[in-house]
Amino acid sequence: MRLLLDTHIWIWNVAAPDRLSKRLAKALEYEANELWLSPVSIWELGILVEKKRIELDDDLDAWVSRTLSQTTFREAPLTNDVALAVSTFKFSHRDPADHFLAASAKVFDLTLVTADPRLLALKSQGLAVLSN
């Protein structure tokens, strides 16, 4: 499977793996699965740190660099096609990070891995999702 990690799943995988279900932890460890990360998640993490909603054990740049070096992620870039794909969903909320992550999953044919019920609900609109 080609898995795009939602921001909180990426953070939990690194800093709080006990928050992941056993099924999801196995899926993330399974070598045949491709793990994808969007730069939107790095941007969102920066906002969460700035707002003091998350505290990292290092400065943001070092934490992200270390995290990216420990796991092989493919980058799901923010492209024109991704920006246009946002309008193909009917979102129940206005979180731009969620909008871009869902659109990225659609454009790059990825399964969005999340625990967010608002994103999981997009399955009814054709988005491939994997819940925690």
Sequence and secondary structure as in RCSB ss.txt:
>XXXX:A:sequence
MRLLLDTHIWIWNVAAPDRLSKRLAKALEYEANELWLSPVSIWELGILVEKKRIELDDDLDAWVSRTLSQTTFRE
APLTNDVALAVSTFKFSHRDPADHFLAASAKVFDLTLVTADPRLLALKSQGLAVLSN
>XXXX:A:secstr
 EEEE HHHHHHHHH GGGS HHHHHHHH TTSEEEE HHHHHHHHHHHHTTSS  SS HHHHHHHHHHHS EEE
    HHHHHHGGGS  SS  HHHHHHHHHHHHTT EEEE  HHHHGGGGGT  EEE 
